[in-house]
Amino acid sequence: MHDFRYYYWINDLILSTIFGILGLYTNNSFILFFVLALLAIHVFRNHPHTINYNNGISITLAANIQLTLFSLSTYLASFIIYFQTGIWNTENLKLHQNTFASVTILINAILLLIVIAVVNKYERQIKHVRYNIVRYQLGKKIFIMLFTLLLAFMVILVISDIENINPLIQMGILLTFTVITISTYWQTIVFIQSFTMRKEASEETERIKELDDYLISFQQQNEDLRKFKHDFQNIILSLGQVVDDQSSDEIKRYYHELMSQQNSFQNVQTHSLLELQTIRSKPIQSLLTQKYFMAKSKGIKLNFELSSDDYEIKKNDLSIIRIIGILLDNAIEYVQGTENKVITCAFLKSSETLEITIANPIQSDVDINKIFQSGYSTKHEHHGYGLANIKNITDSSDTLFTDTQIVKNNLMMTLIILQK
């Protein structure tokens, strides 16, 4: 998760030592106590005191992986001792227990390094799965499934210790359960991916329909406004001769004052919205139009600054829509409680990038190093998942990046899109 602190090492060493000593008296069940203790610490630190299922999944999954690796290590080490000595019984393991323990730990370390290498290789896919778990609120179900697997694993180990089951039989059971566990992990990933694909397809269809409706409505309003301006201009021109023929100076004054305001009336079709027509993406154009009227209904001025006549967005439309929507919603919600109700959305195009910056004034200190963390929020009674979702989207993309700055009490959040 790229969230590293040096004191994590100290914390891990202390906890591992404590529970390692506890394991001398409780055998394998200490792992369950270890997981429960970590979950309790997380619950205690959260406000309100509830389980963060995302963290719970990480802890429980780590325990399951370690149990699986240790079972495989024990199994492989046993076979190495058997083949080396040529004696196939459990008493032989007791005679070579020092070698057996060393070989088990070595194999476990090698398997762990392999797992770390695999995780690093598929980091983006793993982050995408984590993001979808949070996005579609699957955390509770996944956590319960993983915790149930952990309990089942622990029951097998504890019963084996209590009943003194033959180690060969125990290893066979653990190996079978390990295969089932790995298969369950795989099926879970497939389930999350298929569920995500269905939800994304449904959301995309619904979003495109909504955005098309907004665009059609906006175009209809523009057409009505053009017709009104045309009719208004004809009426003014036809009244000109009539007014000039009248002797009333007051009527003439009113007429010529109205004529002097005609030029400003030509711009009644909101200059900012006209500029949006340079964006060659109907969904994004419609989204910005929607947010403009949303801000206007709340007494907020949303300005658009576009420095080019042509903004082509070549790919990632849906991801860009999500990010812009979250940034604008956050800005609109924040400035509602401020005196300076102005938001700026600026587009800057270069040969290889397109930058979309959304800026709004801020009244208090904002820690830009924490705003993308899940749960962080500057608003009361908010969970702060919006910006964390942006981080998940950009982390899973090679062409989308974000930059955050505070300039003269204005929070400027920029989405950088690589076009090539």
N, C-alpha and C positions, 0 to 999 in steps of 0.2 A: 504493500500500500504506500510505499515511499514515505512512511512516517517514522523516522528513526530518531531516537534520543539515546545518548550514552548511558543515562541512568536506567534505561530498559535492561541493559546487561546486568547491572547490579541487582535490579528487582528480580530478574529471571533467576539469577544464581541463588539469591536468598530463598525464593519460593521453592526452587528445585531442591535445594539442600534440606529444607524443612520437610517437604513431602517425601524426599528420598529416605530420610531417617524414619518418617512415619511408615514408609513402605516396608521397613525391616520388621515391623510388628503386624502389619495388616496385609502383607503380600500384595497381590495384584489390585486389590480394591482401592489402594491409595490413589490410583489414577482417577477414579470416580470422585473421590474427595477433592482431588486437585481441581478438576473441572468445576465442581459445585462451588468451591471456594472462589475461583476466578469469576464465575457468574455472579456470586454474591457481592464481590467487590465492584463489579460493573453496575449492578443494581443499586448499590449504596451510593456510587458516584453520580448516577443519573438523577436528574430532577425533572419530573417526579420519579420516584423510585420504581422504575419498570425495566423490564429486560429490553435491551437493544438487540433485536434479533439478528442484526447484521454482525455484531460482535459475538453474539452467542453461537452463530453458525461457524465463525472462524475458530473459536475455542473448541467447540465440539468436533468439528471436522479435523482439527489438528490432533486431538486426542485419538480419534478413530484411525487417522493415518498412522500415528505412532504405534498404536496397538497392532495394526496390520503389519507394519514394517517389523516390529519386534517378534511377532509370531512367525513371519517368514524367516527372520534371522535365526530364531531358535531352531526352526525346522531344518534350515540349511546347515547350521553348525552341527546339529545332531548327526546328519548324514556324513558330514566331513569326518567327524570323530569315528563313526561306525566304519567308514571305508578305510580310514587310516589304520585302525587297530584290527579290523577284521572281525570284531566281536559285536554281534547285533543284539544287545540287551541294555536295559536301563541301568543296571549296576555298573556297566562300563562307563556311562556318563558320570556317575558319581566319583569313579576313580580318576577321571580326567576333568573334574569340574572346573579347575582353574583355567585349563586350556579351553574348555567349552565356553566359559564365561567370556574370556578374551576374544575368541573367534566370533561369538554372538555379537558383542559390542562392535567389533570391527565391521562385520557384515551389515549391522544396523546403520553404522555411520556411512558406509558406501551406498546403501539403499537410500538413505536420507539425502545424500548429495545428488543422487540420480533424480529424486523427486524435486529437489530445488532447481536442478537444471531444466527439468520438464516444465516447472512452473514459470521459470524465467522465459523459456521459449514461447510458451502460450500465454504470456502475461496479458496481452490485449484481449484474447478470447475470455480469459478468466474474469477480467474486469467487466467485460460486456455481460457475462452471466450474472455477476454480482449486481451490476446496474439494473438488469432486468428483474432480479429478485426484489430489489427495493422499489423499482418503478411499479411493478404489478402486485406489490404487497404479498409476496409469496414467502416472506421471511419466517413467519410463524409456522407454516406447514413444513418448510425445509428443516427448520430447527427441531421440530418435534420428531421428524423422521430420523435425523442424524442422532439425536439424543436417545431415541429408542434403539438404534443400532448400537450405540455405546453401552446402554444398559444390558442389551442382549449379550454383547461381548463380555461384559463384566460378570454376568450371571454364569456363563460358561466357565470363565477362569476361576471364580470363587468356588463353584460346585466342584470343579476339578481339584482344587486345593483341599477342600473339606473332605471329599470322598477318597482322596489319594488315588485318583484315576491313573492308570498306566500312562506314562508320558507319551508312548507311541500312539495310543488311542487319543490322548489329549491333542497331540499335534495333528492327527488326522482330522479331528473335529474342528480345530482352529483353522487348518488349511481350507477345509470346506467352507467354513463361515467367512474366511477371508475372500474366497472366490465370490461368494454370495454378496459380500459387502462391496467389492469392486464392481460387480455387475449392477448393484443397486445405485452406486454413484453414477455409473454410465447412463442408466435408465433415467435418473434424475436430471442429468444434463440434457438428455434428449427431450424429456418432458418440458423443461424450461424453454428450450429452443423452439419446440413446436408450439407451445403456448404463446411465446413471444411473437412468433411469426403470425399466428392467427390474430392476436391483439393488435399488432402493428398494421396488418392489412385492414382490419376493421377500423382502427383509428385513422389511418391514412384516407380511407374511403370517406369516412365521416368528415374529416377535416377538409378534404378537397371539395366536398359538397357544400360545406359551410362557407368556405372561402369563395367558391364560385357564386354562391347566393349573394355574398357581400359585394363581389365585383359587379354582378348584374345590377344590384340595387344602386351601387355607386354610379355606374354608367348611365342608368336610367335617370338618376338625379342630375347628372351632368347634362344629359340631353334636354331634360325639362328646363334646366337653368339657361342653356343656350337659346332655347325657343323663347323663354321669357325675355332674355336680353334683346333678342332680335325684335320681338313685338314692342318692347319698351322703347327701343331706339326709333322704330317707325312712328310710334305714337308721338314721341317728342318732336320729331321732324315735322309731322303733320300739324302739330300745334303751333309751330314756329310762326308761320304766316298769320295765323289767327291772332296770336298774341301781339304781333307787331302792328296789326291793324287796329288794336284796341287802344283806347286813350289812357287806360288806367296804368299809371306808373308802378303801382304796387304789383299788378299782375306781371308786368314786364320784368320787374326785379326778381320775383319768384321764379319766373321761367329761366332767366339768364343764370340765376344761382344754381338752378337744377342742371342746366347745361354745363356749367363749370365743374359740376361733380360727376359728369358722365364718364370722364376718363378714369376716375377712381372706381366707378361702378363696374368698369370693364374687368377689374381684378376681383370682382366679388366671388369668382369661382376659386377661392383659396389657392394662392400661389403654391403653397407647400404641397397640396394634393396634386396639382398639375405636374410638379416635379417628379412625383412617383411614377409617372408614365414612362420615365426613362429606364425603369427597372424591368428587365426582360424576364420576369418570373411572375406569372399571375398569382400563384399562392402567396408569395412574399409581398407583392404589391397590395393584395387584398388584406393580408394581415396588418400591414402598416396603416391602411385606410381604416380598418376596424379599430385599431388602437388609437388612431387620431380622434375618431368620434367618441370613443370611450373616455379619453382624457378630456375632451371638450365638454362632455356631459357632467364632468366632475369639476369644472372650472379650471382645468389645467391646460396650459398652452404647450402643444407639442410641435416643435419646429423640425423641419427636415432640411438638411443641407447636402446637396448633391453637386459635386464639382465636375461631373461629366455628363454627356448626353446619352450615354449608353452603358448600362450596367448589366452585363450578362453573367448569370450564375450557372456554371456548367454542370454542377452536380451537388449532392448532399442537400437538396432542397428541404427535405423533411427535417433533418438535423438542424439546419440553419433556422427554419421556422420555429422549432422548439426553443432554441437558444434566444433568438430575438424576442419571442413571446415572453419568456421568463424574465429577461432583462427589462423589457418595457413594463410588464406587470409590476415588477419590483419597484421600478422608478415611479410609476403612477401611484402605487400604494404609499410610497415613502413621502412624496411631495404633497400628498393630501394634507398631511399634518404640519406643513411648513407655510411660511408666508410667501416665499418665492416659488410660485407654482409654474415653473418653466422646465421643460425637458427638451433636450436637443438630440436628434438622431442624425448623425453625419455619415455619409458614404465617401470613401476615398479609394480611388482605383489607381493601380499601377500596372506595369506590364505583366506581372505574375501574381499579384495579390489584390484582394478586395478587403478593405477594412471597414467595419461597421461599428461606429462608436456611439454609445448611448450615455449621455451625461446628465446628471441632475445635482442640484445643490444639496449639501448635507449640513445638519445642525450639530452633530456630535461626532466624536472620534469613531472611526470605523477601522478595524484591524484588517487590512487587505490581505494579510498573511493567513487569516483564519476564515474569511467569508466563504470560501469554497468547501469548507469542512461540513460534513453532514451534521445537522443539528444546530449549527451556528446561525444566529439571526439577530438583526438589530431591532426587530419588531417584537413587541410583547405578544404572547400567546401564539407564536408562530414556531413551527418546527425547523425552518431553515433548510428544507430539502431542495429548493429550487436551484440555487447555485451549485449545490453538490451534484445535482443531476447534470448541470452544464459541464462540470469537471469530468463526470463519467462519459459524457458524449465526446468531449474533445480528447480524452485519454484513449478512446477506442477508434480515433480517426487520425489519419496521416496528413490530412489537409485542413483541419480546423484547430485553431489555437486561440487562447484568450490572453489579454493583457489588462491589468487593472492599475489605475493611478488616481491619486487625489491631487487636483490642481486648483488652487485658490478656492478651497472649500467646495469643490465640485468633484463628485465621484464619477470617473470616466472609465467605463468598461468597454473594451474593444474586442470584437470578434474578428479574427484574422483568417481569411479564406485563401488558401493556395489554389490558384486557378490552373497551374500547370504541374 
